[in-house]
C-alpha cells in the first residue's frame, strides 16, 4: 500500500522477542496499522530486559512483524527494591498467589514512598521518562500524527498522556487488561490514588479507548459515563496459522493444554480429575501439556513440582514455538483451557482454542470472561475449578469425541471466523483513520 505520510508511535512495552501473552495482540496491531498506510514506530523495552531480567524471549516472534515497522528499543531495569527480591520466592507466588500480590503491593508502595515526587503507580514507571525522551527525538526528525499506547503496563498510557500535554499529539489507548479494577474480583484495585486520577485524565483526553470485551467496556463507562462514545470493543483473536485442520481420531484419547502455565491455574483439581477418569480410557491415552512454566526463569521449579510425574498418563512436552502450535493441537482429541480472572479478562488463547475442530473443556468460575466468549460454540463443556465438575466435563468431552459431525466442525468454523486476529484488530486502524 502506498504510504500517506502519517506517522504513528505505538507504545508497547511487551513486543518481540518478548513472549508475554499480550505480544500477539501487539504484533497484529502494529501490522494492521502498517497495512493501512501508517508509518509505524514501535517503542518497546530493550532486548536485554526480555532476555536477562525476566527470561521471556522467543526470537521466532520477530519474523511475524512487518518489515516496514520500525522498532525503537527503550532501556529499562526493574526497580531494585525488596519487591524484586520477593519475585524470587517462587514457592510463595505459586502456592499463595493472592498473599504474594498483597505483599508485593505493600512492599512496593513502601519503597516508592521513599522517592521524591508523586508516588509511582507500578514498578514500570521508570520507563516513562526514557519513552518521552525517545518520542521527543523521533518527533523532531519525523513529526508524529498520533500515539497509540497499549497496557499493561499502564506506564505506556501515562507516557502517551504526557506527550499529548507537552507536544499536543493526539493519542488513543488499548486496554488489554483493566487498569484500576481488580481482574479477579471486579472491585477497585489496590493502587495509589494517583492511578485513578491519571486514568481519568487519560480517558478524558484520549481520542479512543479500545477494550477486549463488553464487560471491560461497560465497567469503565460506569466510571466515566460522559466518555461512552470513545470506548470500543476490539476483542482478542487467533492467528489462522495456529488452527489445526483436523484432530486426533484414533482410539487413544489425548487430552491437552497449551499455554504459559501460571499459579492461578487449578492444576491440582485438573490432574485429580484426570486420574479419576483415565482408567476408563483406552490403553495409551494421555494428558499432554505444552508451554512455558511461568513467565520468569525462577518460576519453573515451583511450577514443575505441581505437575504429575512423567509417564503414567501424563506428558509435559515443553514450550511450543508458534509455528508448531497447529501440530500440537492436531495431536489432541480434547482441549482443556483453564482460565483465570473474572468477567473482565478474555485472553487470545480462548479464541485460538475456540477455532480448533475439537471438543473443549473450559475450567473457570461462572462469571469468567472465557466462559462468556465460548457461549454458543458447539461441543464446549464448562466446569468450575472443582474436581467433581471437571470429571463430569471430561466425560462429556469424551462423548463429544465420538459424536462430533462434519456439520459440527463447520459450525465451529463459523463461530470462530469473526475472531480471526486480522479481522478483529482491523477495527483499530479504521477508527484511527476517522480522526487522522
C-alpha positions as CSV (number, residue, x, y, z in Angstrom):
1,X,0.0,0.0,0.0
2,X,1.2,3.5,-0.8
3,X,2.2,5.4,2.3
4,X,0.2,8.6,3.0
5,X,2.7,10.3,5.3
6,X,1.0,9.7,8.6
7,X,3.4,8.7,11.4
8,X,2.1,6.7,14.4
9,X,4.1,5.9,17.6
10,X,2.9,2.6,19.1
11,X,4.0,2.3,22.8
12,X,4.0,-1.4,23.6
13,X,6.3,-2.4,26.4
14,X,6.0,-6.1,25.5
15,X,6.9,-6.7,21.9
16,X,9.1,-9.4,20.2
17,X,11.3,-11.1,21.2
18,X,9.2,-11.0,24.4
19,X,6.8,-14.0,24.6
20,X,4.4,-12.4,27.0
21,X,0.8,-13.1,26.1
22,X,0.0,-9.6,25.1
23,X,2.7,-9.7,22.4
24,X,0.4,-11.3,19.8
25,X,-2.1,-8.5,20.0
26,X,0.7,-6.0,19.8
27,X,2.2,-7.6,16.7
28,X,-1.2,-7.8,15.0
29,X,-1.9,-4.1,15.8
30,X,1.4,-2.8,14.5
31,X,1.0,-4.9,11.3
32,X,-2.6,-3.8,10.8
33,X,-1.7,-0.1,11.1
34,X,1.2,-0.6,8.7
35,X,-1.0,-2.4,6.2
36,X,-3.5,0.6,6.4
37,X,-0.8,3.0,5.4
38,X,0.6,4.3,8.7
39,X,4.3,4.6,9.1
40,X,4.6,2.8,12.4
41,X,7.4,3.2,15.0
42,X,7.1,0.8,18.0
43,X,8.5,1.8,21.3
44,X,9.3,-1.3,23.4
45,X,11.6,-2.4,26.1
46,X,15.2,-3.3,25.1
47,X,16.0,-6.9,24.3
48,X,18.4,-7.2,27.3
49,X,15.4,-6.8,29.6
50,X,13.5,-9.7,28.0
51,X,16.5,-12.0,27.7
52,X,18.2,-11.4,31.1
53,X,15.9,-9.8,33.6
54,X,12.7,-11.8,33.0
55,X,14.0,-14.5,30.6
56,X,10.9,-14.4,28.3
57,X,12.4,-14.2,24.8
58,X,11.3,-16.1,21.7
59,X,13.2,-14.9,18.6
60,X,10.8,-16.6,16.2
61,X,8.2,-14.0,17.0
62,X,10.3,-11.3,15.3
63,X,9.5,-13.0,12.0
64,X,5.9,-12.1,12.4
65,X,6.4,-8.3,12.4
66,X,6.1,-6.4,9.1
67,X,9.4,-5.4,7.6
68,X,8.4,-1.7,7.4
69,X,7.5,-1.5,11.1
70,X,10.3,0.4,12.8
71,X,11.4,-0.6,16.3
72,X,12.8,1.7,18.9
73,X,14.0,-0.2,22.0
74,X,14.0,1.9,25.2
75,X,16.2,0.6,28.0
76,X,14.5,-0.4,31.2
77,X,15.5,-2.0,34.5
78,X,13.2,-3.1,37.3
79,X,13.3,-1.1,40.5
80,X,16.0,-2.5,42.8
81,X,13.8,-2.8,45.8
82,X,12.6,-5.5,48.2
83,X,9.8,-6.1,45.7
84,X,12.2,-7.6,43.3
85,X,13.5,-10.0,45.9
86,X,10.0,-11.2,46.6
87,X,9.6,-12.3,43.0
88,X,12.4,-14.8,43.5
89,X,10.3,-16.7,46.1
90,X,8.6,-18.9,43.6
91,X,7.0,-21.2,46.2
92,X,5.2,-18.2,47.8
93,X,3.9,-17.0,44.5
94,X,2.9,-20.4,43.3
95,X,1.1,-21.5,46.4
96,X,-0.3,-18.4,47.9
97,X,-0.7,-16.1,44.9
98,X,-3.2,-13.6,46.4
99,X,-1.0,-13.3,49.5
100,X,2.0,-12.8,47.3
101,X,0.2,-10.0,45.3
102,X,-0.8,-8.2,48.6
103,X,2.7,-8.4,50.0
104,X,4.2,-7.3,46.7
105,X,1.9,-4.3,46.6
106,X,2.7,-3.3,50.2
107,X,6.5,-3.5,50.0
108,X,6.4,-1.8,46.6
109,X,4.5,1.1,48.0
110,X,6.8,1.5,51.0
111,X,9.9,1.6,48.7
112,X,8.2,4.1,46.3
113,X,7.2,6.4,49.1
114,X,10.9,6.9,49.7
115,X,11.2,8.6,46.3
116,X,10.7,12.3,45.7
117,X,7.7,13.5,43.7
118,X,4.4,11.6,43.4
119,X,4.1,8.0,44.3
120,X,4.8,5.9,41.2
121,X,2.0,3.5,40.4
122,X,3.9,0.5,39.3
123,X,7.5,-0.8,39.0
124,X,7.3,0.1,35.3
125,X,7.0,3.8,36.0
126,X,10.7,4.5,35.4
127,X,10.1,3.6,31.8
128,X,8.0,6.8,31.2
129,X,10.8,9.3,31.1
130,X,13.0,7.4,28.6
131,X,10.0,6.8,26.4
132,X,9.2,10.5,26.4
133,X,12.8,11.4,25.6
134,X,12.8,8.9,22.7
135,X,9.5,10.3,21.3
136,X,10.7,13.9,21.5
137,X,13.8,12.9,19.4
138,X,11.7,11.0,16.9
139,X,9.1,13.7,16.7
140,X,11.7,16.4,16.0
141,X,13.0,14.4,13.0
142,X,9.8,12.9,11.8
143,X,6.6,14.5,13.1
144,X,4.2,12.2,14.8
145,X,0.5,12.3,13.9
146,X,-0.8,10.0,16.6
147,X,0.3,7.9,19.6
148,X,-1.3,4.6,20.4
149,X,-0.5,3.0,23.8
150,X,-1.3,-0.5,25.0
151,X,-1.4,-1.7,28.6
152,X,-0.4,-3.3,30.7
153,X,1.9,-1.9,31.9
154,X,-0.1,1.3,32.1
155,X,3.0,3.4,32.3
156,X,2.5,3.5,28.5
157,X,-0.8,5.3,29.0
158,X,0.8,7.9,31.2
159,X,3.6,8.4,28.7
160,X,1.0,9.0,25.9
161,X,-0.9,11.4,28.1
162,X,2.3,13.3,28.9
163,X,3.3,13.6,25.3
164,X,-0.2,14.9,24.5
165,X,0.1,17.5,27.2
166,X,3.6,18.6,26.2
167,X,3.6,18.3,22.4
168,X,-0.1,18.3,21.6
169,X,0.0,14.9,19.9
170,X,-3.4,13.1,19.9
171,X,-3.4,9.7,21.4
172,X,-5.5,6.5,21.9
173,X,-5.2,3.7,24.4
174,X,-5.7,-0.1,24.1
175,X,-6.8,-1.9,27.3
176,X,-5.6,-5.5,27.2
177,X,-6.4,-5.6,31.0
178,X,-8.3,-3.2,33.3
179,X,-6.1,-0.7,35.0
180,X,-7.7,0.4,38.2
181,X,-10.1,-2.6,38.6
182,X,-9.1,-6.0,40.1
183,X,-9.3,-8.6,37.4
184,X,-10.3,-11.3,39.8
185,X,-12.9,-9.5,41.9
186,X,-14.1,-6.6,39.8
187,X,-13.5,-4.3,42.7
188,X,-11.2,-1.3,42.8
189,X,-7.6,-2.4,42.6
190,X,-5.3,-1.7,45.5
191,X,-3.3,1.1,43.8
192,X,-2.1,4.6,44.9
193,X,-4.8,7.2,44.4
194,X,-2.7,8.7,41.6
195,X,-3.7,5.8,39.4
196,X,-7.4,6.8,39.4
197,X,-6.6,10.5,38.8
198,X,-4.3,9.7,35.9
199,X,-6.7,7.2,34.3
200,X,-9.5,9.8,34.5
201,X,-7.3,12.3,32.7
202,X,-6.3,9.7,30.1
203,X,-9.9,8.8,29.4
204,X,-10.9,12.4,29.2
205,X,-8.2,13.4,26.7
206,X,-7.8,10.2,24.6
207,X,-9.3,10.1,21.1
208,X,-10.3,6.5,21.5
209,X,-10.1,3.7,24.1
210,X,-10.2,0.0,23.0
211,X,-11.3,-2.9,25.2
212,X,-11.1,-6.6,24.8
213,X,-14.7,-7.4,25.8
214,X,-18.0,-5.8,26.6
215,X,-17.6,-6.3,30.4
216,X,-14.4,-4.2,30.4
217,X,-16.0,-1.5,28.3
218,X,-19.1,-1.4,30.4
219,X,-17.1,-1.2,33.6
220,X,-15.1,1.8,32.5
221,X,-18.2,3.6,31.1
222,X,-19.8,3.3,34.5
223,X,-16.8,5.2,35.9
224,X,-16.7,7.8,33.1
225,X,-20.2,7.9,31.6
226,X,-19.7,11.1,29.6
227,X,-17.0,9.4,27.6
228,X,-19.1,6.4,26.4
229,X,-18.8,7.3,22.6
230,X,-15.0,6.9,22.6
231,X,-15.0,3.3,24.0
232,X,-14.9,0.5,21.5
233,X,-14.7,-3.3,21.8
234,X,-11.8,-4.8,19.9
235,X,-11.7,-8.5,21.0
236,X,-8.6,-10.6,21.2
237,X,-8.3,-13.1,18.4
238,X,-6.5,-16.1,17.0
239,X,-3.9,-16.5,14.2
240,X,-5.2,-18.6,11.3
241,X,-1.9,-20.5,11.0
242,X,-2.5,-21.8,14.6
243,X,-5.7,-23.6,13.7
244,X,-5.4,-27.4,13.1
245,X,-7.2,-28.8,10.1
246,X,-8.1,-31.9,12.0
247,X,-7.8,-33.6,15.4
248,X,-6.7,-36.9,16.7
249,X,-9.4,-39.5,15.9
250,X,-7.5,-42.7,17.0
251,X,-8.8,-44.9,19.7
252,X,-6.3,-43.4,22.2
253,X,-7.8,-40.3,23.8
254,X,-5.4,-37.4,24.2
255,X,-6.3,-34.5,26.4
256,X,-4.2,-31.4,26.2
257,X,-3.5,-27.9,27.5
258,X,-1.3,-25.3,25.8
259,X,-0.1,-22.0,27.2
260,X,2.2,-20.4,29.7
261,X,1.5,-22.2,33.0
262,X,0.7,-19.9,35.8
263,X,0.0,-20.2,39.5
264,X,-3.7,-19.3,39.0
265,X,-4.5,-22.5,37.0
266,X,-6.3,-25.1,39.1
267,X,-3.7,-27.7,38.4
268,X,-4.4,-29.9,41.4
269,X,-8.1,-30.2,40.5
270,X,-7.4,-30.8,36.8
271,X,-4.9,-33.7,37.4
272,X,-7.0,-35.3,40.2
273,X,-9.9,-35.3,37.8
274,X,-7.7,-36.8,35.1
275,X,-6.6,-39.6,37.5
276,X,-10.2,-40.4,38.2
277,X,-11.1,-40.9,34.5
278,X,-8.0,-42.2,32.8
279,X,-8.5,-45.8,33.9
280,X,-11.7,-45.8,31.8
281,X,-9.9,-44.8,28.7
282,X,-8.2,-47.0,26.0
283,X,-4.6,-48.0,26.6
284,X,-2.2,-45.3,25.6
285,X,-4.5,-42.4,26.3
286,X,-2.7,-39.5,28.0
287,X,-2.8,-35.9,29.2
288,X,-0.4,-33.7,27.3
289,X,0.8,-30.3,28.4
290,X,2.7,-27.8,26.3
291,X,4.1,-24.4,27.1
292,X,6.4,-22.5,29.4
293,X,6.4,-22.9,33.1
294,X,5.7,-19.4,34.3
295,X,6.7,-16.0,32.9
296,X,10.1,-15.9,34.7
297,X,13.1,-18.2,34.8
298,X,12.7,-18.7,38.6
299,X,9.1,-19.8,38.3
300,X,10.0,-23.1,36.6
301,X,11.0,-25.2,39.6
302,X,8.0,-24.3,41.7
303,X,5.5,-24.9,38.9
304,X,7.2,-28.2,37.8
305,X,6.5,-29.5,41.3
306,X,2.8,-29.1,40.7
307,X,2.8,-31.4,37.7
308,X,2.3,-35.2,37.8
309,X,5.2,-37.4,37.2
310,X,6.1,-38.0,33.6
311,X,4.5,-41.1,32.2
312,X,1.6,-42.7,33.9
313,X,-0.8,-41.0,31.5
314,X,0.9,-37.5,31.6
315,X,3.4,-35.9,29.3
316,X,4.9,-32.5,29.6
317,X,6.4,-31.6,26.1
318,X,7.9,-28.2,27.0
319,X,7.5,-24.9,25.2
320,X,5.8,-25.0,21.7
321,X,7.0,-22.5,19.1
322,X,4.3,-20.5,17.4
323,X,4.9,-22.3,14.1
324,X,4.4,-25.7,15.8
325,X,1.1,-24.8,17.6
326,X,-1.1,-26.3,14.8
327,X,0.7,-29.6,15.0
328,X,0.3,-29.7,18.8
329,X,-3.5,-29.2,18.5
330,X,-3.7,-31.8,15.7
331,X,-2.3,-34.4,18.1
332,X,-5.1,-33.8,20.6
333,X,-8.6,-35.3,21.0
334,X,-9.8,-32.8,23.6
335,X,-8.5,-29.4,24.5
336,X,-8.6,-28.2,28.1
337,X,-8.4,-24.5,28.8
338,X,-8.1,-23.3,32.4
339,X,-8.8,-19.6,32.6
340,X,-8.1,-17.3,35.5
341,X,-9.6,-13.9,36.1
342,X,-13.2,-12.8,36.1
343,X,-15.5,-11.3,33.6
344,X,-13.0,-8.6,32.6
345,X,-10.5,-11.0,31.2
346,X,-10.7,-12.8,27.8
347,X,-7.3,-13.9,26.5
348,X,-6.3,-14.5,23.0
349,X,-5.8,-18.2,23.9
350,X,-9.6,-18.6,24.4
351,X,-10.2,-17.7,20.7
352,X,-7.3,-19.8,19.5
353,X,-8.8,-22.8,21.3
354,X,-12.4,-21.9,20.1
355,X,-11.3,-22.1,16.5
356,X,-9.9,-25.7,16.8
357,X,-12.0,-28.6,15.5
358,X,-12.1,-30.2,18.9
359,X,-14.3,-30.7,21.9
360,X,-13.3,-28.2,24.6
361,X,-13.3,-28.3,28.4
362,X,-13.3,-24.7,29.9
363,X,-12.4,-24.5,33.6
364,X,-13.3,-21.2,35.1
365,X,-15.5,-19.6,37.7
366,X,-19.1,-19.0,36.5
367,X,-18.6,-15.2,35.8
368,X,-15.4,-15.7,33.9
369,X,-14.8,-14.0,30.5
370,X,-13.6,-17.2,28.8
371,X,-16.9,-18.9,29.6
372,X,-18.8,-15.9,28.1
373,X,-16.6,-15.9,25.0
374,X,-17.3,-19.6,24.4
375,X,-21.1,-19.4,24.7
376,X,-22.8,-20.8,21.6
377,X,-19.7,-22.7,20.4
378,X,-20.6,-26.4,19.8
379,X,-19.1,-29.1,22.0
380,X,-17.9,-27.0,24.9
381,X,-18.1,-28.3,28.4
382,X,-17.9,-25.8,31.3
383,X,-16.7,-26.6,34.8
384,X,-15.7,-24.6,37.8
385,X,-12.4,-25.4,39.4
386,X,-13.9,-28.3,41.3
387,X,-12.8,-31.9,40.9
388,X,-16.2,-33.4,40.5
389,X,-17.4,-30.8,38.0
390,X,-14.2,-31.3,36.0
391,X,-14.7,-35.1,36.0
392,X,-18.2,-34.6,34.5
393,X,-16.9,-32.2,31.9
394,X,-14.1,-34.6,30.9
395,X,-16.5,-37.5,30.4
396,X,-18.9,-35.3,28.4
397,X,-16.0,-34.2,26.2
398,X,-15.1,-37.8,25.6
399,X,-18.6,-38.4,24.4
400,X,-18.2,-35.4,22.1
401,X,-15.1,-37.0,20.5
402,X,-17.3,-39.9,19.5
403,X,-20.3,-37.8,18.4
404,X,-18.8,-34.8,16.5
405,X,-20.0,-34.5,12.9
406,X,-18.8,-32.6,9.9
407,X,-21.7,-30.2,10.4
408,X,-20.4,-29.5,13.9
409,X,-17.0,-28.7,12.6
410,X,-18.4,-26.3,10.0
411,X,-20.4,-24.6,12.8
412,X,-17.3,-24.2,14.9
413,X,-15.5,-22.5,11.9
414,X,-18.5,-20.2,11.5
415,X,-18.4,-19.4,15.3
416,X,-14.7,-18.6,15.3
417,X,-14.5,-16.7,12.0
418,X,-15.1,-13.2,13.4
419,X,-12.3,-13.6,15.8
420,X,-9.5,-14.2,13.3
421,X,-6.9,-11.8,14.6
422,X,-6.5,-9.7,11.4
423,X,-10.3,-9.1,11.3
424,X,-10.7,-8.3,15.0
425,X,-7.7,-6.0,15.2
426,X,-8.6,-4.3,11.9
427,X,-11.1,-2.1,13.8
428,X,-8.3,-0.1,15.4
429,X,-6.7,1.4,12.2
430,X,-10.2,2.1,10.8
431,X,-11.2,4.1,13.9
432,X,-8.0,6.0,13.9
433,X,-8.4,6.8,10.3
434,X,-11.6,8.8,11.2
435,X,-9.5,11.3,13.2
436,X,-6.4,11.5,11.1
